[in-house]
Amino acid sequence: MNLWRIAVDPRSGKPRGAPVPLSIPAQWAGFPSFSADGRQMAWATRVKSVNLERLPLDPAAPRVTGEAVAVTRGTFVINYASVSPDGRRIVLSLLGDQEDLMVVDREGGPLRRLTDDSFKDRLGFWAPDGRIVFYSNRRGQYNAWSIDPDGSNLRQLTANDVEPVFHPVPSPDGKSIAVCWGFAGAAIVDLDRPPEERRAERLPPAPAGSFSPNAWSSDGGRLVGTVAGQVVSFSLRDRTYETLARGGLPIWMADGERILYLDPESALRVADRRTRETRVLLRPPEGSFLEGLALSPDDRWLYLLRGTEEGDLWLSR
């Protein structure tokens, strides 16, 4: 959001000319207020940044065993991260005027763009074969796509012209993707079929809302996702749902029984399906918040998206 200026005829009150954007040094500006003589304007600005950091993890406990190290630094907003099968690279989804995918080394360094265009390329997931699966509106309707880590070999995976396809999550064997098929619920798409023959296998309706899948268990037998602010597991064998905790953005640990997720207070928690217990692994430092998480394939590195937000008041003459 930004501020615009338009000339108005003082007699008729009708606009004269087209609106002109004001140059504001912030991502967001609003709430303008004018002095009684009209010579001064006050307004508010807000700047939000979300960066990726890496922490060592003891997967047996699990517990964080060291301090966070920054992987990215900047004023951009990252809203999703996924680690490559070899654990060496991370694909990032960026928000802003352009919504693109970028890749960064696990140790940090320069970010390399995979996409660089006006389309909205969102939520990249690393597939087992090394390709990156995401969703995009580059053919009008949102559909699932894939791209190689060097930005080549762009392919469309689904072709639903009626409903949008969101949030494609590759299965552990890479033969299918779990997706949000429209706004009514989740589905599984078989990628072994030729593109023109791919159909969505709808999952049964969740008890209390639309199920949004976020991760597969390592054996491919379960999905974990969210339903109306709850972390929910779905068994592909039994075709049943299991509510585990309040929160979002859940991911499986390698044992297929423990799940990491963010609770409503932005704390990182672990839930155990066997014991039905949850506990806090860490809370963000004061003045910041958590917006996402990812794990290395061996569960020994935890990646967190940590954000900060600040606002200011401005006065112009």
HELIX and SHEET records of a PDB file:
HELIX    1   1 PRO A  195  GLU A  197  5                                   3    
SHEET    1   A 2 TRP A   4  VAL A   8  0                                        
SHEET    2   A 2 PRO A  15  PRO A  21 -1                                        
SHEET    1   B 3 TRP A  28  PHE A  34  0                                        
SHEET    2   B 3 MET A  41  ASP A  58 -1                                        
SHEET    3   B 3 ARG A  63  VAL A  64 -1                                        
SHEET    1   C 3 TRP A  28  PHE A  34  0                                        
SHEET    2   C 3 MET A  41  ASP A  58 -1                                        
SHEET    3   C 3 VAL A  69  ALA A  70 -1                                        
SHEET    1   D 4 TRP A  28  PHE A  34  0                                        
SHEET    2   D 4 MET A  41  ASP A  58 -1                                        
SHEET    3   D 4 TRP A 301  SER A 316 -1                                        
SHEET    4   D 4 PHE A 289  LEU A 295 -1                                        
SHEET    1   E 4 VAL A  77  VAL A  83  0                                        
SHEET    2   E 4 ARG A  89  LEU A  95 -1                                        
SHEET    3   E 4 LEU A 101  ASP A 105 -1                                        
SHEET    4   E 4 ARG A 112  ARG A 113 -1                                        
SHEET    1   F 4 ASP A 121  TRP A 126  0                                        
SHEET    2   F 4 ILE A 132  SER A 136 -1                                        
SHEET    3   F 4 ASN A 143  ILE A 147 -1                                        
SHEET    4   F 4 ARG A 155  GLN A 156 -1                                        
SHEET    1   G 4 VAL A 165  PRO A 170  0                                        
SHEET    2   G 4 SER A 176  TRP A 181 -1                                        
SHEET    3   G 4 ALA A 186  ASP A 190 -1                                        
SHEET    4   G 4 ALA A 200  ARG A 202 -1                                        
SHEET    1   H 4 SER A 212  TRP A 216  0                                        
SHEET    2   H 4 ARG A 222  VAL A 227 -1                                        
SHEET    3   H 4 GLN A 230  SER A 235 -1                                        
SHEET    4   H 4 THR A 240  ARG A 246 -1                                        
SHEET    1   I 4 GLY A 248  TRP A 252  0                                        
SHEET    2   I 4 ARG A 258  LEU A 262 -1                                        
SHEET    3   I 4 LEU A 268  ASP A 272 -1                                        
SHEET    4   I 4 THR A 278  LEU A 282 -1                                        
END                                                                             
